Amino acid sequence: FKGWLHCDGHSAYDTYAKVNLAVMLLGCWMHCRRKFHDVAKSIKTEGLAHKAIKKIAKLYRIEDEIKQK
């Protein structure tokens, strides 16, 4: 396989991409957002993780608008 591989953060994909240099890994926003959410939960003050979650939410809204058109 050559090309882009849309996947979650499972380490097996990293291993596959290391031995198959023709593959470009693309992560999913849901898995990325979850990491920021975990950090935001552990912090009392509004920080970068909170800002990242808000930006991702904006991307989800844009995607929804596009799907409706």
mmCIF file as Biopython writes it, N, C-alpha, C and O atoms, coordinates in Angstrom:
data_model
#
loop_
_atom_site.group_PDB
_atom_site.id
_atom_site.type_symbol
_atom_site.label_atom_id
_atom_site.label_alt_id
_atom_site.label_comp_id
_atom_site.label_asym_id
_atom_site.label_entity_id
_atom_site.label_seq_id
_atom_site.pdbx_PDB_ins_code
_atom_site.Cartn_x
_atom_site.Cartn_y
_atom_site.Cartn_z
_atom_site.occupancy
_atom_site.B_iso_or_equiv
_atom_site.auth_seq_id
_atom_site.auth_asym_id
_atom_site.pdbx_PDB_model_num
ATOM 1   N N  . PHE A ? 1  ? 0.830   -1.183 0.000  1.0 0.0 1  A 1 
ATOM 2   C CA . PHE A ? 1  ? 0.000   0.000  0.000  1.0 0.0 1  A 1 
ATOM 3   C C  . PHE A ? 1  ? 0.870   1.240  0.000  1.0 0.0 1  A 1 
ATOM 4   O O  . PHE A ? 1  ? 1.864   1.310  0.724  1.0 0.0 1  A 1 
ATOM 5   N N  . LYS A ? 2  ? 0.495   2.230  -0.821 1.0 0.0 2  A 1 
ATOM 6   C CA . LYS A ? 2  ? 1.156   3.531  -0.840 1.0 0.0 2  A 1 
ATOM 7   C C  . LYS A ? 2  ? 0.081   4.589  -0.683 1.0 0.0 2  A 1 
ATOM 8   O O  . LYS A ? 2  ? -1.000  4.483  -1.260 1.0 0.0 2  A 1 
ATOM 9   N N  . GLY A ? 3  ? 0.387   5.610  0.103  1.0 0.0 3  A 1 
ATOM 10  C CA . GLY A ? 3  ? -0.553  6.709  0.232  1.0 0.0 3  A 1 
ATOM 11  C C  . GLY A ? 3  ? -0.861  7.056  1.670  1.0 0.0 3  A 1 
ATOM 12  O O  . GLY A ? 3  ? -0.106  6.738  2.589  1.0 0.0 3  A 1 
ATOM 13  N N  . TRP A ? 4  ? -1.998  7.719  1.840  1.0 0.0 4  A 1 
ATOM 14  C CA . TRP A ? 4  ? -2.420  8.183  3.161  1.0 0.0 4  A 1 
ATOM 15  C C  . TRP A ? 4  ? -3.219  7.110  3.861  1.0 0.0 4  A 1 
ATOM 16  O O  . TRP A ? 4  ? -4.064  6.448  3.259  1.0 0.0 4  A 1 
ATOM 17  N N  . LEU A ? 5  ? -2.943  6.947  5.139  1.0 0.0 5  A 1 
ATOM 18  C CA . LEU A ? 5  ? -3.657  5.966  5.953  1.0 0.0 5  A 1 
ATOM 19  C C  . LEU A ? 5  ? -4.295  6.697  7.129  1.0 0.0 5  A 1 
ATOM 20  O O  . LEU A ? 5  ? -3.605  7.123  8.055  1.0 0.0 5  A 1 
ATOM 21  N N  . HIS A ? 6  ? -5.609  6.837  7.084  1.0 0.0 6  A 1 
ATOM 22  C CA . HIS A ? 6  ? -6.354  7.499  8.156  1.0 0.0 6  A 1 
ATOM 23  C C  . HIS A ? 6  ? -6.573  6.478  9.267  1.0 0.0 6  A 1 
ATOM 24  O O  . HIS A ? 6  ? -7.191  5.436  9.047  1.0 0.0 6  A 1 
ATOM 25  N N  . CYS A ? 7  ? -6.059  6.782  10.470 1.0 0.0 7  A 1 
ATOM 26  C CA . CYS A ? 7  ? -6.101  5.785  11.531 1.0 0.0 7  A 1 
ATOM 27  C C  . CYS A ? 7  ? -6.167  6.451  12.902 1.0 0.0 7  A 1 
ATOM 28  O O  . CYS A ? 7  ? -6.035  7.669  13.027 1.0 0.0 7  A 1 
ATOM 29  N N  . ASP A ? 8  ? -6.373  5.634  13.914 1.0 0.0 8  A 1 
ATOM 30  C CA . ASP A ? 8  ? -6.331  6.144  15.275 1.0 0.0 8  A 1 
ATOM 31  C C  . ASP A ? 8  ? -4.880  6.106  15.769 1.0 0.0 8  A 1 
ATOM 32  O O  . ASP A ? 8  ? -3.967  5.884  14.973 1.0 0.0 8  A 1 
ATOM 33  N N  . GLY A ? 9  ? -4.663  6.313  17.031 1.0 0.0 9  A 1 
ATOM 34  C CA . GLY A ? 9  ? -3.309  6.422  17.556 1.0 0.0 9  A 1 
ATOM 35  C C  . GLY A ? 9  ? -2.670  5.109  17.979 1.0 0.0 9  A 1 
ATOM 36  O O  . GLY A ? 9  ? -1.699  5.115  18.735 1.0 0.0 9  A 1 
ATOM 37  N N  . HIS A ? 10 ? -3.189  3.996  17.510 1.0 0.0 10 A 1 
ATOM 38  C CA . HIS A ? 10 ? -2.623  2.699  17.897 1.0 0.0 10 A 1 
ATOM 39  C C  . HIS A ? 10 ? -1.175  2.593  17.427 1.0 0.0 10 A 1 
ATOM 40  O O  . HIS A ? 10 ? -0.857  2.963  16.297 1.0 0.0 10 A 1 
ATOM 41  N N  . SER A ? 11 ? -0.314  2.096  18.279 1.0 0.0 11 A 1 
ATOM 42  C CA . SER A ? 11 ? 1.124   2.035  17.977 1.0 0.0 11 A 1 
ATOM 43  C C  . SER A ? 11 ? 1.452   1.131  16.792 1.0 0.0 11 A 1 
ATOM 44  O O  . SER A ? 11 ? 2.500   1.293  16.166 1.0 0.0 11 A 1 
ATOM 45  N N  . ALA A ? 12 ? 0.579   0.189  16.481 1.0 0.0 12 A 1 
ATOM 46  C CA . ALA A ? 12 ? 0.832   -0.695 15.340 1.0 0.0 12 A 1 
ATOM 47  C C  . ALA A ? 12 ? 0.932   0.095  14.036 1.0 0.0 12 A 1 
ATOM 48  O O  . ALA A ? 12 ? 1.693   -0.274 13.141 1.0 0.0 12 A 1 
ATOM 49  N N  . TYR A ? 13 ? 0.172   1.173  13.930 1.0 0.0 13 A 1 
ATOM 50  C CA . TYR A ? 13 ? 0.230   1.997  12.718 1.0 0.0 13 A 1 
ATOM 51  C C  . TYR A ? 13 ? 1.577   2.702  12.611 1.0 0.0 13 A 1 
ATOM 52  O O  . TYR A ? 13 ? 2.127   2.827  11.517 1.0 0.0 13 A 1 
ATOM 53  N N  . ASP A ? 14 ? 2.112   3.162  13.741 1.0 0.0 14 A 1 
ATOM 54  C CA . ASP A ? 14 ? 3.439   3.788  13.731 1.0 0.0 14 A 1 
ATOM 55  C C  . ASP A ? 14 ? 4.489   2.794  13.259 1.0 0.0 14 A 1 
ATOM 56  O O  . ASP A ? 14 ? 5.353   3.129  12.449 1.0 0.0 14 A 1 
ATOM 57  N N  . THR A ? 15 ? 4.410   1.576  13.770 1.0 0.0 15 A 1 
ATOM 58  C CA . THR A ? 15 ? 5.349   0.526  13.371 1.0 0.0 15 A 1 
ATOM 59  C C  . THR A ? 15 ? 5.236   0.261  11.874 1.0 0.0 15 A 1 
ATOM 60  O O  . THR A ? 15 ? 6.246   0.145  11.179 1.0 0.0 15 A 1 
ATOM 61  N N  . TYR A ? 16 ? 4.010   0.166  11.385 1.0 0.0 16 A 1 
ATOM 62  C CA . TYR A ? 16 ? 3.776   -0.088 9.955  1.0 0.0 16 A 1 
ATOM 63  C C  . TYR A ? 16 ? 4.367   1.037  9.105  1.0 0.0 16 A 1 
ATOM 64  O O  . TYR A ? 16 ? 5.005   0.774  8.085  1.0 0.0 16 A 1 
ATOM 65  N N  . ALA A ? 17 ? 4.160   2.269  9.515  1.0 0.0 17 A 1 
ATOM 66  C CA . ALA A ? 17 ? 4.653   3.409  8.735  1.0 0.0 17 A 1 
ATOM 67  C C  . ALA A ? 17 ? 6.177   3.493  8.755  1.0 0.0 17 A 1 
ATOM 68  O O  . ALA A ? 17 ? 6.782   3.981  7.801  1.0 0.0 17 A 1 
ATOM 69  N N  . LYS A ? 18 ? 6.797   3.026  9.827  1.0 0.0 18 A 1 
ATOM 70  C CA . LYS A ? 18 ? 8.257   3.061  9.900  1.0 0.0 18 A 1 
ATOM 71  C C  . LYS A ? 18 ? 8.892   2.092  8.902  1.0 0.0 18 A 1 
ATOM 72  O O  . LYS A ? 18 ? 9.963   2.378  8.367  1.0 0.0 18 A 1 
ATOM 73  N N  . VAL A ? 19 ? 8.263   0.972  8.649  1.0 0.0 19 A 1 
ATOM 74  C CA . VAL A ? 19 ? 8.817   0.004  7.707  1.0 0.0 19 A 1 
ATOM 75  C C  . VAL A ? 19 ? 8.265   0.201  6.296  1.0 0.0 19 A 1 
ATOM 76  O O  . VAL A ? 19 ? 8.786   -0.372 5.339  1.0 0.0 19 A 1 
ATOM 77  N N  . ASN A ? 20 ? 7.231   0.998  6.166  1.0 0.0 20 A 1 
ATOM 78  C CA . ASN A ? 20 ? 6.615   1.257  4.873  1.0 0.0 20 A 1 
ATOM 79  C C  . ASN A ? 20 ? 6.612   2.767  4.647  1.0 0.0 20 A 1 
ATOM 80  O O  . ASN A ? 20 ? 5.615   3.439  4.912  1.0 0.0 20 A 1 
ATOM 81  N N  . LEU A ? 21 ? 7.733   3.297  4.157  1.0 0.0 21 A 1 
ATOM 82  C CA . LEU A ? 21 ? 7.922   4.735  4.044  1.0 0.0 21 A 1 
ATOM 83  C C  . LEU A ? 21 ? 6.998   5.405  3.024  1.0 0.0 21 A 1 
ATOM 84  O O  . LEU A ? 21 ? 6.927   6.633  2.974  1.0 0.0 21 A 1 
ATOM 85  N N  . ALA A ? 22 ? 6.299   4.622  2.220  1.0 0.0 22 A 1 
ATOM 86  C CA . ALA A ? 22 ? 5.361   5.177  1.243  1.0 0.0 22 A 1 
ATOM 87  C C  . ALA A ? 22 ? 4.008   5.496  1.876  1.0 0.0 22 A 1 
ATOM 88  O O  . ALA A ? 22 ? 3.090   5.943  1.187  1.0 0.0 22 A 1 
ATOM 89  N N  . VAL A ? 23 ? 3.882   5.270  3.177  1.0 0.0 23 A 1 
ATOM 90  C CA . VAL A ? 23 ? 2.619   5.508  3.887  1.0 0.0 23 A 1 
ATOM 91  C C  . VAL A ? 23 ? 2.737   6.774  4.734  1.0 0.0 23 A 1 
ATOM 92  O O  . VAL A ? 23 ? 3.707   6.957  5.470  1.0 0.0 23 A 1 
ATOM 93  N N  . MET A ? 24 ? 1.735   7.641  4.617  1.0 0.0 24 A 1 
ATOM 94  C CA . MET A ? 24 ? 1.637   8.848  5.430  1.0 0.0 24 A 1 
ATOM 95  C C  . MET A ? 24 ? 0.446   8.666  6.370  1.0 0.0 24 A 1 
ATOM 96  O O  . MET A ? 24 ? -0.688  8.512  5.917  1.0 0.0 24 A 1 
ATOM 97  N N  . LEU A ? 25 ? 0.705   8.683  7.682  1.0 0.0 25 A 1 
ATOM 98  C CA . LEU A ? 25 ? -0.370  8.496  8.653  1.0 0.0 25 A 1 
ATOM 99  C C  . LEU A ? 25 ? -1.148  9.788  8.858  1.0 0.0 25 A 1 
ATOM 100 O O  . LEU A ? 25 ? -0.566  10.866 8.973  1.0 0.0 25 A 1 
ATOM 101 N N  . LEU A ? 26 ? -2.458  9.666  8.901  1.0 0.0 26 A 1 
ATOM 102 C CA . LEU A ? 26 ? -3.350  10.781 9.187  1.0 0.0 26 A 1 
ATOM 103 C C  . LEU A ? 26 ? -4.179  10.418 10.404 1.0 0.0 26 A 1 
ATOM 104 O O  . LEU A ? 26 ? -4.895  9.416  10.396 1.0 0.0 26 A 1 
ATOM 105 N N  . GLY A ? 27 ? -4.088  11.214 11.433 1.0 0.0 27 A 1 
ATOM 106 C CA . GLY A ? 27 ? -4.835  10.932 12.649 1.0 0.0 27 A 1 
ATOM 107 C C  . GLY A ? 27 ? -6.266  11.424 12.582 1.0 0.0 27 A 1 
ATOM 108 O O  . GLY A ? 27 ? -6.621  12.225 11.717 1.0 0.0 27 A 1 
ATOM 109 N N  . CYS A ? 28 ? -7.075  10.946 13.490 1.0 0.0 28 A 1 
ATOM 110 C CA . CYS A ? 28 ? -8.476  11.356 13.532 1.0 0.0 28 A 1 
ATOM 111 C C  . CYS A ? 28 ? -8.657  12.386 14.641 1.0 0.0 28 A 1 
ATOM 112 O O  . CYS A ? 28 ? -8.025  12.295 15.694 1.0 0.0 28 A 1 
ATOM 113 N N  . TRP A ? 29 ? -9.526  13.367 14.396 1.0 0.0 29 A 1 
ATOM 114 C CA . TRP A ? 29 ? -9.753  14.442 15.354 1.0 0.0 29 A 1 
ATOM 115 C C  . TRP A ? 29 ? -10.323 13.935 16.662 1.0 0.0 29 A 1 
ATOM 116 O O  . TRP A ? 29 ? -10.006 14.476 17.721 1.0 0.0 29 A 1 
ATOM 117 N N  . MET A ? 30 ? -11.151 12.918 16.613 1.0 0.0 30 A 1 
ATOM 118 C CA . MET A ? 30 ? -11.771 12.420 17.845 1.0 0.0 30 A 1 
ATOM 119 C C  . MET A ? 30 ? -10.710 11.896 18.820 1.0 0.0 30 A 1 
ATOM 120 O O  . MET A ? 30 ? -10.774 12.171 20.018 1.0 0.0 30 A 1 
ATOM 121 N N  . HIS A ? 31 ? -9.746  11.149 18.305 1.0 0.0 31 A 1 
ATOM 122 C CA . HIS A ? 31 ? -8.689  10.627 19.176 1.0 0.0 31 A 1 
ATOM 123 C C  . HIS A ? 31 ? -7.785  11.757 19.672 1.0 0.0 31 A 1 
ATOM 124 O O  . HIS A ? 31 ? -7.350  11.756 20.823 1.0 0.0 31 A 1 
ATOM 125 N N  . CYS A ? 32 ? -7.516  12.699 18.808 1.0 0.0 32 A 1 
ATOM 126 C CA . CYS A ? 32 ? -6.704  13.860 19.190 1.0 0.0 32 A 1 
ATOM 127 C C  . CYS A ? 32 ? -7.420  14.672 20.266 1.0 0.0 32 A 1 
ATOM 128 O O  . CYS A ? 32 ? -6.816  15.060 21.266 1.0 0.0 32 A 1 
ATOM 129 N N  . ARG A ? 33 ? -8.715  14.926 20.053 1.0 0.0 33 A 1 
ATOM 130 C CA . ARG A ? 33 ? -9.503  15.700 21.006 1.0 0.0 33 A 1 
ATOM 131 C C  . ARG A ? 33 ? -9.540  15.023 22.374 1.0 0.0 33 A 1 
ATOM 132 O O  . ARG A ? 33 ? -9.487  15.695 23.404 1.0 0.0 33 A 1 
ATOM 133 N N  . ARG A ? 34 ? -9.629  13.714 22.383 1.0 0.0 34 A 1 
ATOM 134 C CA . ARG A ? 34 ? -9.688  12.972 23.640 1.0 0.0 34 A 1 
ATOM 135 C C  . ARG A ? 34 ? -8.445  13.231 24.499 1.0 0.0 34 A 1 
ATOM 136 O O  . ARG A ? 34 ? -8.545  13.362 25.719 1.0 0.0 34 A 1 
ATOM 137 N N  . LYS A ? 35 ? -7.283  13.304 23.858 1.0 0.0 35 A 1 
ATOM 138 C CA . LYS A ? 35 ? -6.052  13.578 24.608 1.0 0.0 35 A 1 
ATOM 139 C C  . LYS A ? 35 ? -6.108  14.965 25.247 1.0 0.0 35 A 1 
ATOM 140 O O  . LYS A ? 35 ? -5.751  15.132 26.413 1.0 0.0 35 A 1 
ATOM 141 N N  . PHE A ? 36 ? -6.562  15.966 24.469 1.0 0.0 36 A 1 
ATOM 142 C CA . PHE A ? 36 ? -6.695  17.314 25.013 1.0 0.0 36 A 1 
ATOM 143 C C  . PHE A ? 36 ? -7.726  17.346 26.139 1.0 0.0 36 A 1 
ATOM 144 O O  . PHE A ? 36 ? -7.538  18.040 27.138 1.0 0.0 36 A 1 
ATOM 145 N N  . HIS A ? 37 ? -8.808  16.595 25.977 1.0 0.0 37 A 1 
ATOM 146 C CA . HIS A ? 37 ? -9.851  16.539 26.996 1.0 0.0 37 A 1 
ATOM 147 C C  . HIS A ? 37 ? -9.299  15.977 28.306 1.0 0.0 37 A 1 
ATOM 148 O O  . HIS A ? 37 ? -9.600  16.493 29.383 1.0 0.0 37 A 1 
ATOM 149 N N  . ASP A ? 38 ? -8.503  14.935 28.212 1.0 0.0 38 A 1 
ATOM 150 C CA . ASP A ? 38 ? -7.900  14.338 29.414 1.0 0.0 38 A 1 
ATOM 151 C C  . ASP A ? 38 ? -7.021  15.352 30.150 1.0 0.0 38 A 1 
ATOM 152 O O  . ASP A ? 38 ? -7.048  15.435 31.378 1.0 0.0 38 A 1 
ATOM 153 N N  . VAL A ? 39 ? -6.249  16.114 29.390 1.0 0.0 39 A 1 
ATOM 154 C CA . VAL A ? 39 ? -5.395  17.138 30.006 1.0 0.0 39 A 1 
ATOM 155 C C  . VAL A ? 39 ? -6.259  18.238 30.624 1.0 0.0 39 A 1 
ATOM 156 O O  . VAL A ? 39 ? -6.012  18.660 31.754 1.0 0.0 39 A 1 
ATOM 157 N N  . ALA A ? 40 ? -7.261  18.700 29.892 1.0 0.0 40 A 1 
ATOM 158 C CA . ALA A ? 40 ? -8.127  19.788 30.368 1.0 0.0 40 A 1 
ATOM 159 C C  . ALA A ? 40 ? -8.840  19.399 31.666 1.0 0.0 40 A 1 
ATOM 160 O O  . ALA A ? 40 ? -9.025  20.238 32.548 1.0 0.0 40 A 1 
ATOM 161 N N  . LYS A ? 41 ? -9.240  18.130 31.783 1.0 0.0 41 A 1 
ATOM 162 C CA . LYS A ? 41 ? -9.911  17.663 33.003 1.0 0.0 41 A 1 
ATOM 163 C C  . LYS A ? 41 ? -8.997  17.757 34.222 1.0 0.0 41 A 1 
ATOM 164 O O  . LYS A ? 41 ? -9.460  17.986 35.339 1.0 0.0 41 A 1 
ATOM 165 N N  . SER A ? 42 ? -7.715  17.579 34.001 1.0 0.0 42 A 1 
ATOM 166 C CA . SER A ? 42 ? -6.781  17.549 35.124 1.0 0.0 42 A 1 
ATOM 167 C C  . SER A ? 42 ? -6.285  18.941 35.528 1.0 0.0 42 A 1 
ATOM 168 O O  . SER A ? 42 ? -5.571  19.085 36.520 1.0 0.0 42 A 1 
ATOM 169 N N  . ILE A ? 43 ? -6.665  19.959 34.756 1.0 0.0 43 A 1 
ATOM 170 C CA . ILE A ? 43 ? -6.207  21.323 35.025 1.0 0.0 43 A 1 
ATOM 171 C C  . ILE A ? 43 ? -7.405  22.189 35.405 1.0 0.0 43 A 1 
ATOM 172 O O  . ILE A ? 43 ? -8.431  22.167 34.726 1.0 0.0 43 A 1 
ATOM 173 N N  . LYS A ? 44 ? -7.275  22.938 36.474 1.0 0.0 44 A 1 
ATOM 174 C CA . LYS A ? 44 ? -8.380  23.787 36.935 1.0 0.0 44 A 1 
ATOM 175 C C  . LYS A ? 44 ? -8.522  25.052 36.075 1.0 0.0 44 A 1 
ATOM 176 O O  . LYS A ? 44 ? -9.638  25.485 35.787 1.0 0.0 44 A 1 
ATOM 177 N N  . THR A ? 45 ? -7.404  25.634 35.671 1.0 0.0 45 A 1 
ATOM 178 C CA . THR A ? 45 ? -7.454  26.888 34.920 1.0 0.0 45 A 1 
ATOM 179 C C  . THR A ? 45 ? -7.549  26.619 33.421 1.0 0.0 45 A 1 
ATOM 180 O O  . THR A ? 45 ? -7.146  25.566 32.930 1.0 0.0 45 A 1 
ATOM 181 N N  . GLU A ? 46 ? -8.090  27.596 32.720 1.0 0.0 46 A 1 
ATOM 182 C CA . GLU A ? 46 ? -8.218  27.478 31.261 1.0 0.0 46 A 1 
ATOM 183 C C  . GLU A ? 46 ? -6.826  27.583 30.645 1.0 0.0 46 A 1 
ATOM 184 O O  . GLU A ? 46 ? -6.118  28.569 30.850 1.0 0.0 46 A 1 
ATOM 185 N N  . GLY A ? 47 ? -6.446  26.562 29.894 1.0 0.0 47 A 1 
ATOM 186 C CA . GLY A ? 47 ? -5.115  26.547 29.299 1.0 0.0 47 A 1 
ATOM 187 C C  . GLY A ? 47 ? -5.166  26.177 27.825 1.0 0.0 47 A 1 
ATOM 188 O O  . GLY A ? 47 ? -6.210  26.268 27.180 1.0 0.0 47 A 1 
ATOM 189 N N  . LEU A ? 48 ? -4.034  25.764 27.313 1.0 0.0 48 A 1 
ATOM 190 C CA . LEU A ? 48 ? -3.934  25.418 25.894 1.0 0.0 48 A 1 
ATOM 191 C C  . LEU A ? 48 ? -4.827  24.244 25.519 1.0 0.0 48 A 1 
ATOM 192 O O  . LEU A ? 48 ? -5.370  24.205 24.415 1.0 0.0 48 A 1 
ATOM 193 N N  . ALA A ? 49 ? -4.982  23.292 26.424 1.0 0.0 49 A 1 
ATOM 194 C CA . ALA A ? 49 ? -5.833  22.137 26.125 1.0 0.0 49 A 1 
ATOM 195 C C  . ALA A ? 49 ? -7.277  22.584 25.909 1.0 0.0 49 A 1 
ATOM 196 O O  . ALA A ? 49 ? -7.956  22.099 25.004 1.0 0.0 49 A 1 
ATOM 197 N N  . HIS A ? 50 ? -7.743  23.516 26.750 1.0 0.0 50 A 1 
ATOM 198 C CA . HIS A ? 50 ? -9.101  24.044 26.599 1.0 0.0 50 A 1 
ATOM 199 C C  . HIS A ? 50 ? -9.262  24.768 25.269 1.0 0.0 50 A 1 
ATOM 200 O O  . HIS A ? 50 ? -10.278 24.624 24.588 1.0 0.0 50 A 1 
ATOM 201 N N  . LYS A ? 51 ? -8.254  25.543 24.911 1.0 0.0 51 A 1 
ATOM 202 C CA . LYS A ? 51 ? -8.294  26.266 23.631 1.0 0.0 51 A 1 
ATOM 203 C C  . LYS A ? 51 ? -8.323  25.289 22.464 1.0 0.0 51 A 1 
ATOM 204 O O  . LYS A ? 51 ? -9.046  25.502 21.492 1.0 0.0 51 A 1 
ATOM 205 N N  . ALA A ? 52 ? -7.543  24.225 22.555 1.0 0.0 52 A 1 
ATOM 206 C CA . ALA A ? 52 ? -7.516  23.226 21.483 1.0 0.0 52 A 1 
ATOM 207 C C  . ALA A ? 52 ? -8.887  22.572 21.316 1.0 0.0 52 A 1 
ATOM 208 O O  . ALA A ? 52 ? -9.339  22.350 20.193 1.0 0.0 52 A 1 
ATOM 209 N N  . ILE A ? 53 ? -9.544  22.267 22.434 1.0 0.0 53 A 1 
ATOM 210 C CA . ILE A ? 53 ? -10.873 21.654 22.380 1.0 0.0 53 A 1 
ATOM 211 C C  . ILE A ? 53 ? -11.861 22.595 21.685 1.0 0.0 53 A 1 
ATOM 212 O O  . ILE A ? 53 ? -12.682 22.153 20.882 1.0 0.0 53 A 1 
ATOM 213 N N  . LYS A ? 54 ? -11.781 23.889 21.995 1.0 0.0 54 A 1 
ATOM 214 C CA . LYS A ? 54 ? -12.676 24.872 21.357 1.0 0.0 54 A 1 
ATOM 215 C C  . LYS A ? 54 ? -12.411 24.973 19.854 1.0 0.0 54 A 1 
ATOM 216 O O  . LYS A ? 54 ? -13.348 25.085 19.064 1.0 0.0 54 A 1 
ATOM 217 N N  . LYS A ? 55 ? -11.149 24.934 19.463 1.0 0.0 55 A 1 
ATOM 218 C CA . LYS A ? 55 ? -10.806 24.999 18.024 1.0 0.0 55 A 1 
ATOM 219 C C  . LYS A ? 55 ? -11.320 23.762 17.300 1.0 0.0 55 A 1 
ATOM 220 O O  . LYS A ? 55 ? -11.854 23.865 16.195 1.0 0.0 55 A 1 
ATOM 221 N N  . ILE A ? 56 ? -11.165 22.608 17.910 1.0 0.0 56 A 1 
ATOM 222 C CA . ILE A ? 56 ? -11.652 21.368 17.302 1.0 0.0 56 A 1 
ATOM 223 C C  . ILE A ? 56 ? -13.170 21.418 17.176 1.0 0.0 56 A 1 
ATOM 224 O O  . ILE A ? 56 ? -13.725 20.952 16.180 1.0 0.0 56 A 1 
ATOM 225 N N  . ALA A ? 57 ? -13.849 21.980 18.181 1.0 0.0 57 A 1 
ATOM 226 C CA . ALA A ? 57 ? -15.307 22.128 18.116 1.0 0.0 57 A 1 
ATOM 227 C C  . ALA A ? 57 ? -15.714 23.007 16.936 1.0 0.0 57 A 1 
ATOM 228 O O  . ALA A ? 57 ? -16.711 22.732 16.270 1.0 0.0 57 A 1 
ATOM 229 N N  . LYS A ? 58 ? -14.947 24.055 16.680 1.0 0.0 58 A 1 
ATOM 230 C CA . LYS A ? 58 ? -15.230 24.911 15.515 1.0 0.0 58 A 1 
ATOM 231 C C  . LYS A ? 58 ? -15.093 24.117 14.216 1.0 0.0 58 A 1 
ATOM 232 O O  . LYS A ? 58 ? -15.897 24.270 13.297 1.0 0.0 58 A 1 
ATOM 233 N N  . LEU A ? 59 ? -14.066 23.270 14.150 1.0 0.0 59 A 1 
ATOM 234 C CA . LEU A ? 59 ? -13.886 22.444 12.953 1.0 0.0 59 A 1 
ATOM 235 C C  . LEU A ? 59 ? -15.062 21.492 12.766 1.0 0.0 59 A 1 
ATOM 236 O O  . LEU A ? 59 ? -15.517 21.279 11.643 1.0 0.0 59 A 1 
ATOM 237 N N  . TYR A ? 60 ? -15.560 20.915 13.872 1.0 0.0 60 A 1 
ATOM 238 C CA . TYR A ? 60 ? -16.729 20.035 13.795 1.0 0.0 60 A 1 
ATOM 239 C C  . TYR A ? 60 ? -17.950 20.797 13.289 1.0 0.0 60 A 1 
ATOM 240 O O  . TYR A ? 60 ? -18.721 20.268 12.488 1.0 0.0 60 A 1 
ATOM 241 N N  . ARG A ? 61 ? -18.135 22.050 13.755 1.0 0.0 61 A 1 
ATOM 242 C CA . ARG A ? 61 ? -19.277 22.845 13.295 1.0 0.0 61 A 1 
ATOM 243 C C  . ARG A ? 61 ? -19.174 23.147 11.800 1.0 0.0 61 A 1 
ATOM 244 O O  . ARG A ? 61 ? -20.169 23.081 11.077 1.0 0.0 61 A 1 
ATOM 245 N N  . ILE A ? 62 ? -17.972 23.478 11.345 1.0 0.0 62 A 1 
ATOM 246 C CA . ILE A ? 62 ? -17.764 23.739 9.918  1.0 0.0 62 A 1 
ATOM 247 C C  . ILE A ? 62 ? -18.079 22.490 9.111  1.0 0.0 62 A 1 
ATOM 248 O O  . ILE A ? 62 ? -18.742 22.562 8.076  1.0 0.0 62 A 1 
ATOM 249 N N  . GLU A ? 63 ? -17.609 21.356 9.582  1.0 0.0 63 A 1 
ATOM 250 C CA . GLU A ? 63 ? -17.875 20.092 8.893  1.0 0.0 63 A 1 
ATOM 251 C C  . GLU A ? 63 ? -19.379 19.820 8.817  1.0 0.0 63 A 1 
ATOM 252 O O  . GLU A ? 63 ? -19.878 19.382 7.781  1.0 0.0 63 A 1 
ATOM 253 N N  . ASP A ? 64 ? -20.101 20.077 9.908  1.0 0.0 64 A 1 
ATOM 254 C CA . ASP A ? 64 ? -21.550 19.895 9.917  1.0 0.0 64 A 1 
ATOM 255 C C  . ASP A ? 64 ? -22.250 20.800 8.913  1.0 0.0 64 A 1 
ATOM 256 O O  . ASP A ? 64 ? -23.174 20.381 8.216  1.0 0.0 64 A 1 
ATOM 257 N N  . GLU A ? 65 ? -21.786 22.072 8.849  1.0 0.0 65 A 1 
ATOM 258 C CA . GLU A ? 65 ? -22.366 23.012 7.897  1.0 0.0 65 A 1 
ATOM 259 C C  . GLU A ? 65 ? -22.158 22.545 6.461  1.0 0.0 65 A 1 
ATOM 260 O O  . GLU A ? 65 ? -23.064 22.641 5.632  1.0 0.0 65 A 1 
ATOM 261 N N  . ILE A ? 66 ? -20.982 22.047 6.177  1.0 0.0 66 A 1 
ATOM 262 C CA . ILE A ? 66 ? -20.662 21.566 4.833  1.0 0.0 66 A 1 
ATOM 263 C C  . ILE A ? 66 ? -21.532 20.358 4.484  1.0 0.0 66 A 1 
ATOM 264 O O  . ILE A ? 66 ? -22.048 20.261 3.370  1.0 0.0 66 A 1 
ATOM 265 N N  . LYS A ? 67 ? -21.694 19.442 5.434  1.0 0.0 67 A 1 
ATOM 266 C CA . LYS A ? 67 ? -22.513 18.263 5.190  1.0 0.0 67 A 1 
ATOM 267 C C  . LYS A ? 67 ? -23.964 18.628 4.912  1.0 0.0 67 A 1 
ATOM 268 O O  . LYS A ? 67 ? -24.632 17.948 4.134  1.0 0.0 67 A 1 
ATOM 269 N N  . GLN A ? 68 ? -24.463 19.697 5.537  1.0 0.0 68 A 1 
ATOM 270 C CA . GLN A ? 68 ? -25.849 20.111 5.345  1.0 0.0 68 A 1 
ATOM 271 C C  . GLN A ? 68 ? -26.082 20.756 3.989  1.0 0.0 68 A 1 
ATOM 272 O O  . GLN A ? 68 ? -27.224 20.826 3.533  1.0 0.0 68 A 1 
ATOM 273 N N  . LYS A ? 69 ? -25.038 21.225 3.339  1.0 0.0 69 A 1 
ATOM 274 C CA . LYS A ? 69 ? -25.186 21.913 2.039  1.0 0.0 69 A 1 
ATOM 275 C C  . LYS A ? 69 ? -25.198 20.947 0.898  1.0 0.0 69 A 1 
ATOM 276 O O  . LYS A ? 69 ? -25.314 21.357 -0.257 1.0 0.0 69 A 1 
#
